[in-house]
Amino acid sequence: MHKYSNWSIEIKNIYDDYPELKVVFTGSSMLEIFNTRTDLSRRAVIYHMQGLFFREFLAIKTGHEFPILILEDLLQNHVALSREVLKKVKPLEHFAAYLNHGYFPFFQEVPALYHQRLEEVVNMTLEIELPLLRNVDISYISKLKHLLHIISESVPFIPNVSKLSERIGINRNTLVSYLFFLQEAHLT
């Protein structure tokens, strides 16, 4: 939807012209949706759809639904609750798969291509959306990829901006902006 020019203005007009109509729209580009806030302010509620929880992944893989638990119930009834789960499924048998390829539901489409699809999403955000929507200089994309690589190997990560900027070869202020853009695009 975000490739269609003026889509947010048209949704705003539909909302204004047909107040009884309920409109739901989606987009894969968080940056583009953020850009449309002025057109859709006071009209749209923006929800961020995060990836799957392990419980949701298990439901998809095994067909067994598991209730959401509150911490107090878990602390007080952990033995009984774990027995109920184990009657249906052995969760640890699926946990490595969840960590490897279970966060995004496109693991169901072609499981062998999960990592390739994930890489395509990251590359699209870095190579197309950031230059187009945040005016990131295209020559800095390799530095952003290097930054993401450093972050991914350093979890938990508390950035030392001065050391990071020196390590990837960009000035401190640019790095701070780029860290914000990566967070805004939900890459960090």
C-alpha positions in Angstrom: 0.0 0.0 0.0 2.8 2.5 0.8 4.0 2.3 -2.8 0.8 3.9 -4.0 1.2 7.6 -3.9 -1.1 9.7 -1.7 -2.6 6.6 -0.2 -2.8 8.2 3.3 -4.7 11.2 1.9 -7.2 8.9 0.2 -7.7 6.9 3.4 -8.2 10.2 5.2 -10.8 11.3 2.7 -12.6 8.0 2.9 -12.7 8.4 6.7 -14.0 11.9 6.5 -16.5 11.2 3.7 -17.9 7.9 5.1 -17.7 8.1 8.9 -19.8 5.0 9.3 -17.3 2.9 7.3 -14.7 1.0 9.3 -11.3 1.0 7.5 -8.4 -1.3 8.3 -5.1 -0.9 6.4 -1.7 -2.4 6.8 1.8 -1.6 5.5 5.1 -3.2 5.8 7.1 0.0 6.1 7.0 1.5 9.6 8.9 4.5 8.2 6.2 5.2 5.6 3.4 4.8 8.2 5.3 7.2 10.5 5.4 9.7 7.6 1.7 9.6 7.2 0.8 10.5 10.8 0.0 14.1 9.8 -2.5 12.9 7.1 -4.1 10.4 9.4 -3.8 12.1 12.8 -7.0 11.8 14.9 -8.3 9.3 12.4 -6.1 6.2 12.6 -4.8 4.2 15.5 -1.5 2.6 14.6 -0.7 -0.8 16.0 2.7 -2.4 15.8 2.4 -6.1 15.1 5.4 -7.8 16.6 6.5 -11.3 15.8 5.2 -14.5 17.2 5.6 -15.4 20.9 6.8 -18.9 21.5 3.2 -19.8 22.6 1.9 -18.7 19.2 4.6 -20.5 17.4 3.8 -23.7 19.2 0.1 -23.3 18.3 0.9 -23.0 14.6 3.4 -25.9 14.6 1.4 -28.3 16.8 -2.2 -27.2 16.5 -2.5 -26.9 20.3 -3.7 -23.6 21.8 -2.1 -22.5 25.1 -3.6 -19.8 27.3 -1.8 -16.6 28.2 -0.5 -17.0 31.7 0.0 -14.3 34.3 3.2 -14.4 36.3 1.5 -14.9 39.7 -0.3 -18.1 38.3 2.9 -19.3 36.8 4.8 -18.8 40.1 2.1 -20.5 42.2 1.0 -23.3 39.9 4.1 -24.0 37.8 4.1 -27.7 38.4 0.4 -28.2 37.4 0.7 -25.8 34.5 3.8 -27.5 33.1 2.1 -30.9 33.4 -0.9 -29.6 31.3 1.5 -28.3 28.7 3.5 -31.6 28.6 0.3 -33.6 28.0 0.0 -31.8 24.7 3.5 -31.0 23.6 7.1 -31.1 24.6 8.0 -27.4 24.2 11.8 -27.8 24.4 11.7 -29.9 21.2 10.4 -26.9 19.4 12.4 -24.1 21.1 15.5 -24.2 18.9 13.4 -24.0 15.8 11.6 -21.0 17.2 14.8 -19.2 18.0 16.2 -20.1 14.5 13.1 -19.3 12.3 10.0 -18.8 14.4 9.6 -15.1 15.1 7.9 -14.2 11.8 5.0 -16.2 10.4 6.5 -16.5 6.9 8.4 -19.5 8.2 5.4 -21.5 7.1 5.6 -20.5 3.5 8.9 -22.0 2.4 10.9 -22.9 5.6 14.2 -23.3 3.8 13.9 -19.6 2.6 13.2 -18.1 6.0 16.6 -16.5 6.5 16.7 -15.3 2.9 13.3 -13.6 3.3 14.5 -12.0 6.5 17.6 -10.7 4.8 15.4 -9.3 2.0 13.3 -7.4 4.5 16.3 -5.9 6.2 17.9 -5.0 2.8 14.7 -3.4 1.6 14.6 -1.3 4.7 18.3 -0.3 4.5 18.7 0.1 0.8 15.4 1.6 -0.3 13.3 2.9 2.6 16.0 4.7 4.6 17.5 6.5 1.6 14.0 7.4 0.3 12.2 8.2 3.5 15.0 9.4 5.8 17.5 10.8 3.3 20.2 8.4 4.3 23.1 8.7 1.9 23.3 5.5 -0.1 27.0 5.3 0.4 26.4 4.8 4.1 24.3 1.6 3.7 27.3 -0.7 4.0 28.2 1.2 7.2 24.6 0.6 8.5 24.9 -3.1 7.7 28.2 -3.2 9.6 26.5 -1.4 12.5 23.7 -4.0 12.6 26.3 -6.8 12.4 28.1 -5.3 15.4 24.9 -4.9 17.4 23.8 -8.5 16.6 27.0 -9.9 17.9 26.9 -7.7 21.1 23.6 -8.6 22.7 22.9 -7.3 25.3 23.9 -4.1 23.8 24.5 -0.7 25.4 26.1 1.5 22.7 29.2 3.5 23.3 28.5 6.0 20.5 32.0 7.4 20.3 33.6 3.9 20.0 30.9 2.8 17.5 31.3 5.9 15.3 35.0 5.4 15.2 34.7 1.7 14.5 32.3 2.0 11.5 33.8 5.3 10.2 31.0 7.9 10.6 30.7 10.9 12.8 29.0 10.7 16.2 25.9 12.8 15.3 25.3 10.8 12.1 25.6 7.6 14.1 23.0 8.8 16.7 20.6 9.6 13.8 21.2 6.2 12.2 20.6 4.4 15.5 17.3 6.3 15.8 16.3 5.3 12.2 17.1 1.7 12.8 15.0 1.7 15.9 12.2 3.5 14.1 12.3 0.9 11.3 12.2 -1.8 14.0 15.5 -3.3 13.0 16.9 -2.9 16.5 
